Structure formats: C-alpha cells, structure tokens
Amino acid sequence: MGKTKLKLAWIEDRKARNNACHQRMKWLMKKAEELTILCDASACLTFFNRDDGKLVAWPSKEEAHSLIERFLALPEDERNKNADDPESYLKANTKEIEKRLEHSRKRVEELEMDHLMFQLENGRKLDDLSQTETEKLISYTSKKIATLATKLGTQ
C-alpha cells in the first residue's frame, strides 16, 4: 500500500514541527549530495529555523559561503545564461512552435499537391480544376522546378 498524501499545513505542535523539519532537511541534503555525485555539480543548501534562530548549511557553512561567493563573482550574463524568465521561455518556445507549424504547412501543401497530381494521372481533367487549385499547382511546380535546377546547378 502506498503512502498517504501529506496535508501541507502549519504543524501546530512544536516538537512535531521540528521533527518534520529535521526529517525533510535530512532528505533534501541526501538528494543534494546525490545530485552533486551523479552530475558532478556543485551545490549547497541553507535553512534558517525561525523557532530556534539557527542557520543550517549543507555541506558546511564555509563551503556554502564559498560556493555562493564563486557564483556572485561570475559576470551577470554568465550567472543568468541558463535562467529563463517567463518571457524568454515563451519566446523560445513560440519560435520552435512556429518552425514546426511552418514545416507542417509545407508538408500539407506537398500532400495536397501529390493528391491533386494523382487525381490528374488517374483521369481528372485540367479543365475540372478550380482557379485556386490551378494557381497552387502552378506555384508548386514552379518551386519544384527551381529546386531541381538548383540541385542540378543549371539555374
């Protein structure tokens, strides 16, 4: 049977609250240590307990202070190079989605033209094409001819 979901709320009993805090800090420190080993990364954690006014640092106060100083000594653009604010995250994702959309549109156009060519090969007459279909077909074949000419180097 799985664990029951813990209700996130203020723990009234001071002893229970301190015990929960200690257990959670211990778990976070273990996970931070695992990450530093697995990813060959530097990390530190700091906790300030308001109840007793103590600062707890992992792996030690000196190492945490040293790591924070190293980080703050970096140029600002280096510190923020992997940080995404909501606006830049949306811009990057929007550009990627627009690229995919453009690719999909081109693919749909190719499939529509392939279908139209198939219809023409199987008996559909040119006179039966609508104005739009005729224009699309002319544009599509012009692009294909230009692409072939470029590939053959005879443009």
Disulfide bonds with the S-S distance in Angstrom:
none
